[in-house]
Amino acid sequence: MGHAVGEVLGLAAGVAISPLPIVAIILILATPQGRLNGALFAIGWFLGLAVLGAIMLAVGSSGGASTHKHPALWVGALKLALGVLLVLFSVRQWRGRPRAPSQARLPKWMAAIDHFTPAKVLGLGLLLSAANAKNAPLTLAAGVSISSAGISVPQQIGALVIFVVIASLGVLAPLAVYLYMGERAKSILADWRNWAAQHNAAVMAALFFVLGLKLLGDGISVLAS
């Protein structure tokens, strides 16, 4: 199990560093039902990653992801494809970045967060974790890495839980600050929101590129062995 956890730690960190979801939960915490909605967003985030990862574990189990405790060739091909996808996303993100941080603009839907019902907040957490252009490929890669590690099902589940917890630290940090720092949380979270909004494109481009190269390397290693 330790080997499987080691394989996915970098991927989990990549998911955790998600500027727009962090901005989203900070805006949610500023709503009248901030405590409830913040918790619902975090639950949705957890569920999105857990369900996507569990689906990949099931696919890996039924598809023979591990043969004689070695990743199957299709595992290498999948990682290679996900790596190429992330590198392409990196180029697109970098080209579309604002020329100055002050020119950065948040998605229009964020302006309506004040009016989101609890159900919509829960759904938003699900979408931003499981349907995110960065998080979905990384979670799929984590799931296939765990399923191809040649460990038992309980150990696979344990490794996935560790992945989800680490991948959730980014959105849990604002919630923890909000819950435990009282009035001081407002200025701290405002600074985090502004920084994340201004540097989202550059951070995402760098993450896409670095993690894409990692998956490319992992895929080539599997296919060449």
ChimeraX commands (.cxc) that place a marker at each C-alpha (Angstrom):
marker #1 position 0.00,0.00,0.00 radius 0.5
marker #1 position 2.87,2.37,0.77 radius 0.5
marker #1 position 4.08,2.12,-2.83 radius 0.5
marker #1 position 0.61,2.97,-4.14 radius 0.5
marker #1 position 0.32,5.99,-1.83 radius 0.5
marker #1 position 3.75,7.19,-2.93 radius 0.5
marker #1 position 2.65,6.93,-6.56 radius 0.5
marker #1 position -0.33,9.26,-6.05 radius 0.5
marker #1 position 1.01,11.85,-3.59 radius 0.5
marker #1 position 2.15,14.20,-6.36 radius 0.5
marker #1 position -1.16,13.80,-8.18 radius 0.5
marker #1 position -3.07,14.56,-4.97 radius 0.5
marker #1 position -1.00,17.71,-4.42 radius 0.5
marker #1 position -1.80,18.77,-7.98 radius 0.5
marker #1 position -5.52,18.42,-7.30 radius 0.5
marker #1 position -5.23,20.27,-3.99 radius 0.5
marker #1 position -3.69,23.30,-5.73 radius 0.5
marker #1 position -6.86,24.42,-7.49 radius 0.5
marker #1 position -7.17,28.23,-7.50 radius 0.5
marker #1 position -10.73,28.59,-8.85 radius 0.5
marker #1 position -12.31,26.03,-6.47 radius 0.5
marker #1 position -10.49,27.78,-3.63 radius 0.5
marker #1 position -11.94,31.12,-4.77 radius 0.5
marker #1 position -15.37,29.47,-5.03 radius 0.5
marker #1 position -15.38,28.17,-1.46 radius 0.5
marker #1 position -14.13,31.52,-0.15 radius 0.5
marker #1 position -17.05,33.26,-1.90 radius 0.5
marker #1 position -19.43,30.61,-0.54 radius 0.5
marker #1 position -18.15,31.18,3.01 radius 0.5
marker #1 position -19.01,34.87,2.64 radius 0.5
marker #1 position -22.71,34.07,2.04 radius 0.5
marker #1 position -25.29,34.29,4.88 radius 0.5
marker #1 position -25.24,30.47,5.20 radius 0.5
marker #1 position -21.49,30.29,4.86 radius 0.5
marker #1 position -20.90,27.61,7.49 radius 0.5
marker #1 position -23.50,25.21,6.03 radius 0.5
marker #1 position -22.69,25.94,2.40 radius 0.5
marker #1 position -18.94,25.68,2.97 radius 0.5
marker #1 position -19.40,22.25,4.53 radius 0.5
marker #1 position -21.67,21.16,1.66 radius 0.5
marker #1 position -19.14,22.31,-0.92 radius 0.5
marker #1 position -16.41,20.33,0.83 radius 0.5
marker #1 position -18.66,17.24,0.96 radius 0.5
marker #1 position -19.40,17.59,-2.75 radius 0.5
marker #1 position -15.68,17.92,-3.45 radius 0.5
marker #1 position -14.92,14.76,-1.44 radius 0.5
marker #1 position -17.68,12.82,-3.17 radius 0.5
marker #1 position -16.61,13.88,-6.65 radius 0.5
marker #1 position -13.03,12.73,-6.16 radius 0.5
marker #1 position -14.03,9.56,-4.31 radius 0.5
marker #1 position -16.60,8.46,-6.90 radius 0.5
marker #1 position -14.30,9.16,-9.85 radius 0.5
marker #1 position -11.43,7.37,-8.17 radius 0.5
marker #1 position -13.65,4.41,-7.21 radius 0.5
marker #1 position -14.86,4.09,-10.81 radius 0.5
marker #1 position -11.25,3.90,-11.95 radius 0.5
marker #1 position -10.46,1.28,-9.31 radius 0.5
marker #1 position -13.39,-0.80,-10.55 radius 0.5
marker #1 position -12.29,-0.42,-14.17 radius 0.5
marker #1 position -8.73,-1.34,-13.23 radius 0.5
marker #1 position -9.88,-4.38,-11.27 radius 0.5
marker #1 position -12.10,-5.71,-14.05 radius 0.5
marker #1 position -9.60,-4.80,-16.77 radius 0.5
marker #1 position -6.58,-6.48,-15.20 radius 0.5
marker #1 position -4.64,-3.29,-14.45 radius 0.5
marker #1 position -2.00,-5.34,-12.64 radius 0.5
marker #1 position -0.41,-8.42,-14.20 radius 0.5
marker #1 position 2.05,-10.24,-11.95 radius 0.5
marker #1 position 2.26,-7.07,-9.80 radius 0.5
marker #1 position 3.26,-5.04,-12.85 radius 0.5
marker #1 position 1.03,-2.42,-14.56 radius 0.5
marker #1 position -0.69,-3.69,-17.70 radius 0.5
marker #1 position 0.16,-2.09,-21.04 radius 0.5
marker #1 position -3.19,-0.30,-21.22 radius 0.5
marker #1 position -2.34,1.44,-17.94 radius 0.5
marker #1 position 0.76,2.89,-19.55 radius 0.5
marker #1 position -1.21,3.92,-22.62 radius 0.5
marker #1 position -3.84,5.65,-20.48 radius 0.5
marker #1 position -1.22,7.55,-18.48 radius 0.5
marker #1 position 0.49,8.55,-21.72 radius 0.5
marker #1 position -2.80,9.88,-23.13 radius 0.5
marker #1 position -3.63,11.77,-19.93 radius 0.5
marker #1 position -0.14,13.26,-19.92 radius 0.5
marker #1 position -0.50,14.49,-23.50 radius 0.5
marker #1 position -3.90,15.96,-22.62 radius 0.5
marker #1 position -2.50,17.87,-19.64 radius 0.5
marker #1 position 0.43,19.25,-21.64 radius 0.5
marker #1 position -1.99,20.48,-24.32 radius 0.5
marker #1 position -4.14,22.09,-21.61 radius 0.5
marker #1 position -0.97,23.75,-20.29 radius 0.5
marker #1 position -0.23,25.36,-23.65 radius 0.5
marker #1 position -3.83,26.52,-24.01 radius 0.5
marker #1 position -3.90,27.93,-20.47 radius 0.5
marker #1 position -0.62,29.77,-20.94 radius 0.5
marker #1 position -1.66,31.32,-24.24 radius 0.5
marker #1 position -4.96,32.48,-22.79 radius 0.5
marker #1 position -3.52,33.95,-19.61 radius 0.5
marker #1 position -4.07,37.67,-18.87 radius 0.5
marker #1 position -1.05,39.80,-19.66 radius 0.5
marker #1 position -1.14,41.32,-16.17 radius 0.5
marker #1 position -2.59,39.84,-12.95 radius 0.5
marker #1 position -4.85,42.88,-12.58 radius 0.5
marker #1 position -6.58,41.92,-15.85 radius 0.5
marker #1 position -7.68,38.53,-14.52 radius 0.5
marker #1 position -11.44,37.97,-14.46 radius 0.5
marker #1 position -13.42,35.38,-12.56 radius 0.5
marker #1 position -16.03,33.23,-14.36 radius 0.5
marker #1 position -19.41,34.94,-14.60 radius 0.5
marker #1 position -21.18,32.18,-12.67 radius 0.5
marker #1 position -19.25,33.12,-9.55 radius 0.5
marker #1 position -21.23,36.35,-9.32 radius 0.5
marker #1 position -24.36,34.27,-8.65 radius 0.5
marker #1 position -22.91,32.21,-5.78 radius 0.5
marker #1 position -24.80,34.36,-3.25 radius 0.5
marker #1 position -28.04,32.93,-4.65 radius 0.5
marker #1 position -27.01,29.26,-4.81 radius 0.5
marker #1 position -29.23,26.85,-2.89 radius 0.5
marker #1 position -27.55,24.23,-0.67 radius 0.5
marker #1 position -28.22,21.62,-3.37 radius 0.5
marker #1 position -26.46,23.79,-5.99 radius 0.5
marker #1 position -23.50,24.32,-3.66 radius 0.5
marker #1 position -23.19,20.56,-3.18 radius 0.5
marker #1 position -23.39,20.06,-6.95 radius 0.5
marker #1 position -20.79,22.77,-7.51 radius 0.5
marker #1 position -18.37,20.93,-5.24 radius 0.5
marker #1 position -18.97,17.75,-7.24 radius 0.5
marker #1 position -18.41,19.47,-10.58 radius 0.5
marker #1 position -15.29,21.38,-9.59 radius 0.5
marker #1 position -13.64,18.21,-8.32 radius 0.5
marker #1 position -14.77,15.48,-10.72 radius 0.5
marker #1 position -15.44,17.48,-13.90 radius 0.5
marker #1 position -12.46,19.84,-13.69 radius 0.5
marker #1 position -10.03,19.81,-16.63 radius 0.5
marker #1 position -7.09,19.28,-14.27 radius 0.5
marker #1 position -8.61,17.30,-11.43 radius 0.5
marker #1 position -10.43,14.68,-13.50 radius 0.5
marker #1 position -7.33,13.44,-15.40 radius 0.5
marker #1 position -5.25,13.48,-12.22 radius 0.5
marker #1 position -7.88,11.53,-10.28 radius 0.5
marker #1 position -8.21,9.00,-13.10 radius 0.5
marker #1 position -4.43,8.63,-13.15 radius 0.5
marker #1 position -4.40,8.15,-9.37 radius 0.5
marker #1 position -7.12,5.51,-9.59 radius 0.5
marker #1 position -5.32,3.54,-12.28 radius 0.5
marker #1 position -2.01,3.81,-10.41 radius 0.5
marker #1 position -3.61,2.37,-7.28 radius 0.5
marker #1 position -5.43,-0.39,-9.16 radius 0.5
marker #1 position -2.21,-1.43,-10.94 radius 0.5
marker #1 position -0.10,-1.54,-7.78 radius 0.5
marker #1 position -0.87,-5.22,-7.14 radius 0.5
marker #1 position -2.39,-4.70,-3.69 radius 0.5
marker #1 position -5.59,-6.01,-2.12 radius 0.5
marker #1 position -8.95,-4.26,-2.50 radius 0.5
marker #1 position -9.01,-2.96,1.13 radius 0.5
marker #1 position -5.53,-1.52,0.60 radius 0.5
marker #1 position -6.65,0.06,-2.68 radius 0.5
marker #1 position -9.56,1.71,-0.86 radius 0.5
marker #1 position -7.21,2.94,1.86 radius 0.5
marker #1 position -4.84,4.43,-0.71 radius 0.5
marker #1 position -7.75,6.14,-2.47 radius 0.5
marker #1 position -8.97,7.62,0.83 radius 0.5
marker #1 position -5.50,9.05,1.49 radius 0.5
marker #1 position -5.44,10.50,-2.04 radius 0.5
marker #1 position -8.85,12.15,-1.58 radius 0.5
marker #1 position -7.91,13.64,1.81 radius 0.5
marker #1 position -4.66,15.14,0.52 radius 0.5
marker #1 position -6.36,16.33,-2.69 radius 0.5
marker #1 position -8.95,18.14,-0.56 radius 0.5
marker #1 position -6.53,20.15,1.58 radius 0.5
marker #1 position -6.74,23.15,-0.75 radius 0.5
marker #1 position -10.49,23.63,-0.31 radius 0.5
marker #1 position -10.44,22.58,3.35 radius 0.5
marker #1 position -7.91,25.27,4.28 radius 0.5
marker #1 position -10.32,28.23,3.74 radius 0.5
marker #1 position -13.06,26.33,5.60 radius 0.5
marker #1 position -10.72,25.72,8.56 radius 0.5
marker #1 position -9.67,29.39,8.64 radius 0.5
marker #1 position -13.32,30.47,8.51 radius 0.5
marker #1 position -14.35,28.14,11.34 radius 0.5
marker #1 position -11.47,28.77,13.72 radius 0.5
marker #1 position -10.20,32.32,13.17 radius 0.5
marker #1 position -13.39,34.34,13.59 radius 0.5
marker #1 position -13.25,37.94,12.36 radius 0.5
marker #1 position -9.60,37.62,11.35 radius 0.5
marker #1 position -10.68,35.10,8.71 radius 0.5
marker #1 position -12.29,37.79,6.53 radius 0.5
marker #1 position -9.07,39.62,5.68 radius 0.5
marker #1 position -7.05,36.41,5.35 radius 0.5
marker #1 position -9.56,34.81,3.00 radius 0.5
marker #1 position -9.89,38.03,0.99 radius 0.5
marker #1 position -6.13,38.03,0.40 radius 0.5
marker #1 position -6.21,34.35,-0.62 radius 0.5
marker #1 position -9.13,34.99,-2.98 radius 0.5
marker #1 position -7.43,37.91,-4.69 radius 0.5
marker #1 position -4.15,36.05,-5.12 radius 0.5
marker #1 position -5.81,32.90,-6.45 radius 0.5
marker #1 position -7.99,34.86,-8.87 radius 0.5
marker #1 position -5.06,36.89,-10.23 radius 0.5
marker #1 position -2.63,34.00,-10.64 radius 0.5
marker #1 position -5.02,31.20,-11.59 radius 0.5
marker #1 position -3.94,30.98,-15.25 radius 0.5
marker #1 position -0.20,30.89,-14.54 radius 0.5
marker #1 position -0.56,28.39,-11.69 radius 0.5
marker #1 position -2.79,26.11,-13.74 radius 0.5
marker #1 position -0.48,26.26,-16.77 radius 0.5
marker #1 position 2.51,25.29,-14.63 radius 0.5
marker #1 position 0.62,22.45,-12.93 radius 0.5
marker #1 position -0.76,21.12,-16.21 radius 0.5
marker #1 position 2.75,21.09,-17.69 radius 0.5
marker #1 position 4.63,19.54,-14.75 radius 0.5
marker #1 position 2.02,16.88,-13.98 radius 0.5
marker #1 position 1.51,16.19,-17.68 radius 0.5
marker #1 position 5.22,15.46,-18.02 radius 0.5
marker #1 position 5.05,13.19,-14.98 radius 0.5
marker #1 position 2.24,11.15,-16.49 radius 0.5
marker #1 position 4.05,11.04,-19.83 radius 0.5
marker #1 position 7.10,9.67,-18.06 radius 0.5
marker #1 position 5.04,7.14,-16.11 radius 0.5
marker #1 position 3.29,5.99,-19.28 radius 0.5
marker #1 position 6.50,5.60,-21.23 radius 0.5
marker #1 position 8.06,3.69,-18.32 radius 0.5
marker #1 position 5.20,1.20,-18.25 radius 0.5
marker #1 position 5.13,0.72,-22.02 radius 0.5
marker #1 position 8.90,0.34,-22.27 radius 0.5
marker #1 position 9.23,-2.20,-19.46 radius 0.5
marker link #1:1,2 radius 0.2
marker link #1:2,3 radius 0.2
marker link #1:3,4 radius 0.2
marker link #1:4,5 radius 0.2
marker link #1:5,6 radius 0.2
marker link #1:6,7 radius 0.2
marker link #1:7,8 radius 0.2
marker link #1:8,9 radius 0.2
marker link #1:9,10 radius 0.2
marker link #1:10,11 radius 0.2
marker link #1:11,12 radius 0.2
marker link #1:12,13 radius 0.2
marker link #1:13,14 radius 0.2
marker link #1:14,15 radius 0.2
marker link #1:15,16 radius 0.2
marker link #1:16,17 radius 0.2
marker link #1:17,18 radius 0.2
marker link #1:18,19 radius 0.2
marker link #1:19,20 radius 0.2
marker link #1:20,21 radius 0.2
marker link #1:21,22 radius 0.2
marker link #1:22,23 radius 0.2
marker link #1:23,24 radius 0.2
marker link #1:24,25 radius 0.2
marker link #1:25,26 radius 0.2
marker link #1:26,27 radius 0.2
marker link #1:27,28 radius 0.2
marker link #1:28,29 radius 0.2
marker link #1:29,30 radius 0.2
marker link #1:30,31 radius 0.2
marker link #1:31,32 radius 0.2
marker link #1:32,33 radius 0.2
marker link #1:33,34 radius 0.2
marker link #1:34,35 radius 0.2
marker link #1:35,36 radius 0.2
marker link #1:36,37 radius 0.2
marker link #1:37,38 radius 0.2
marker link #1:38,39 radius 0.2
marker link #1:39,40 radius 0.2
marker link #1:40,41 radius 0.2
marker link #1:41,42 radius 0.2
marker link #1:42,43 radius 0.2
marker link #1:43,44 radius 0.2
marker link #1:44,45 radius 0.2
marker link #1:45,46 radius 0.2
marker link #1:46,47 radius 0.2
marker link #1:47,48 radius 0.2
marker link #1:48,49 radius 0.2
marker link #1:49,50 radius 0.2
marker link #1:50,51 radius 0.2
marker link #1:51,52 radius 0.2
marker link #1:52,53 radius 0.2
marker link #1:53,54 radius 0.2
marker link #1:54,55 radius 0.2
marker link #1:55,56 radius 0.2
marker link #1:56,57 radius 0.2
marker link #1:57,58 radius 0.2
marker link #1:58,59 radius 0.2
marker link #1:59,60 radius 0.2
marker link #1:60,61 radius 0.2
marker link #1:61,62 radius 0.2
marker link #1:62,63 radius 0.2
marker link #1:63,64 radius 0.2
marker link #1:64,65 radius 0.2
marker link #1:65,66 radius 0.2
marker link #1:66,67 radius 0.2
marker link #1:67,68 radius 0.2
marker link #1:68,69 radius 0.2
marker link #1:69,70 radius 0.2
marker link #1:70,71 radius 0.2
marker link #1:71,72 radius 0.2
marker link #1:72,73 radius 0.2
marker link #1:73,74 radius 0.2
marker link #1:74,75 radius 0.2
marker link #1:75,76 radius 0.2
marker link #1:76,77 radius 0.2
marker link #1:77,78 radius 0.2
marker link #1:78,79 radius 0.2
marker link #1:79,80 radius 0.2
marker link #1:80,81 radius 0.2
marker link #1:81,82 radius 0.2
marker link #1:82,83 radius 0.2
marker link #1:83,84 radius 0.2
marker link #1:84,85 radius 0.2
marker link #1:85,86 radius 0.2
marker link #1:86,87 radius 0.2
marker link #1:87,88 radius 0.2
marker link #1:88,89 radius 0.2
marker link #1:89,90 radius 0.2
marker link #1:90,91 radius 0.2
marker link #1:91,92 radius 0.2
marker link #1:92,93 radius 0.2
marker link #1:93,94 radius 0.2
marker link #1:94,95 radius 0.2
marker link #1:95,96 radius 0.2
marker link #1:96,97 radius 0.2
marker link #1:97,98 radius 0.2
marker link #1:98,99 radius 0.2
marker link #1:99,100 radius 0.2
marker link #1:100,101 radius 0.2
marker link #1:101,102 radius 0.2
marker link #1:102,103 radius 0.2
marker link #1:103,104 radius 0.2
marker link #1:104,105 radius 0.2
marker link #1:105,106 radius 0.2
marker link #1:106,107 radius 0.2
marker link #1:107,108 radius 0.2
marker link #1:108,109 radius 0.2
marker link #1:109,110 radius 0.2
marker link #1:110,111 radius 0.2
marker link #1:111,112 radius 0.2
marker link #1:112,113 radius 0.2
marker link #1:113,114 radius 0.2
marker link #1:114,115 radius 0.2
marker link #1:115,116 radius 0.2
marker link #1:116,117 radius 0.2
marker link #1:117,118 radius 0.2
marker link #1:118,119 radius 0.2
marker link #1:119,120 radius 0.2
marker link #1:120,121 radius 0.2
marker link #1:121,122 radius 0.2
marker link #1:122,123 radius 0.2
marker link #1:123,124 radius 0.2
marker link #1:124,125 radius 0.2
marker link #1:125,126 radius 0.2
marker link #1:126,127 radius 0.2
marker link #1:127,128 radius 0.2
marker link #1:128,129 radius 0.2
marker link #1:129,130 radius 0.2
marker link #1:130,131 radius 0.2
marker link #1:131,132 radius 0.2
marker link #1:132,133 radius 0.2
marker link #1:133,134 radius 0.2
marker link #1:134,135 radius 0.2
marker link #1:135,136 radius 0.2
marker link #1:136,137 radius 0.2
marker link #1:137,138 radius 0.2
marker link #1:138,139 radius 0.2
marker link #1:139,140 radius 0.2
marker link #1:140,141 radius 0.2
marker link #1:141,142 radius 0.2
marker link #1:142,143 radius 0.2
marker link #1:143,144 radius 0.2
marker link #1:144,145 radius 0.2
marker link #1:145,146 radius 0.2
marker link #1:146,147 radius 0.2
marker link #1:147,148 radius 0.2
marker link #1:148,149 radius 0.2
marker link #1:149,150 radius 0.2
marker link #1:150,151 radius 0.2
marker link #1:151,152 radius 0.2
marker link #1:152,153 radius 0.2
marker link #1:153,154 radius 0.2
marker link #1:154,155 radius 0.2
marker link #1:155,156 radius 0.2
marker link #1:156,157 radius 0.2
marker link #1:157,158 radius 0.2
marker link #1:158,159 radius 0.2
marker link #1:159,160 radius 0.2
marker link #1:160,161 radius 0.2
marker link #1:161,162 radius 0.2
marker link #1:162,163 radius 0.2
marker link #1:163,164 radius 0.2
marker link #1:164,165 radius 0.2
marker link #1:165,166 radius 0.2
marker link #1:166,167 radius 0.2
marker link #1:167,168 radius 0.2
marker link #1:168,169 radius 0.2
marker link #1:169,170 radius 0.2
marker link #1:170,171 radius 0.2
marker link #1:171,172 radius 0.2
marker link #1:172,173 radius 0.2
marker link #1:173,174 radius 0.2
marker link #1:174,175 radius 0.2
marker link #1:175,176 radius 0.2
marker link #1:176,177 radius 0.2
marker link #1:177,178 radius 0.2
marker link #1:178,179 radius 0.2
marker link #1:179,180 radius 0.2
marker link #1:180,181 radius 0.2
marker link #1:181,182 radius 0.2
marker link #1:182,183 radius 0.2
marker link #1:183,184 radius 0.2
marker link #1:184,185 radius 0.2
marker link #1:185,186 radius 0.2
marker link #1:186,187 radius 0.2
marker link #1:187,188 radius 0.2
marker link #1:188,189 radius 0.2
marker link #1:189,190 radius 0.2
marker link #1:190,191 radius 0.2
marker link #1:191,192 radius 0.2
marker link #1:192,193 radius 0.2
marker link #1:193,194 radius 0.2
marker link #1:194,195 radius 0.2
marker link #1:195,196 radius 0.2
marker link #1:196,197 radius 0.2
marker link #1:197,198 radius 0.2
marker link #1:198,199 radius 0.2
marker link #1:199,200 radius 0.2
marker link #1:200,201 radius 0.2
marker link #1:201,202 radius 0.2
marker link #1:202,203 radius 0.2
marker link #1:203,204 radius 0.2
marker link #1:204,205 radius 0.2
marker link #1:205,206 radius 0.2
marker link #1:206,207 radius 0.2
marker link #1:207,208 radius 0.2
marker link #1:208,209 radius 0.2
marker link #1:209,210 radius 0.2
marker link #1:210,211 radius 0.2
marker link #1:211,212 radius 0.2
marker link #1:212,213 radius 0.2
marker link #1:213,214 radius 0.2
marker link #1:214,215 radius 0.2
marker link #1:215,216 radius 0.2
marker link #1:216,217 radius 0.2
marker link #1:217,218 radius 0.2
marker link #1:218,219 radius 0.2
marker link #1:219,220 radius 0.2
marker link #1:220,221 radius 0.2
marker link #1:221,222 radius 0.2
marker link #1:222,223 radius 0.2
marker link #1:223,224 radius 0.2
marker link #1:224,225 radius 0.2
view
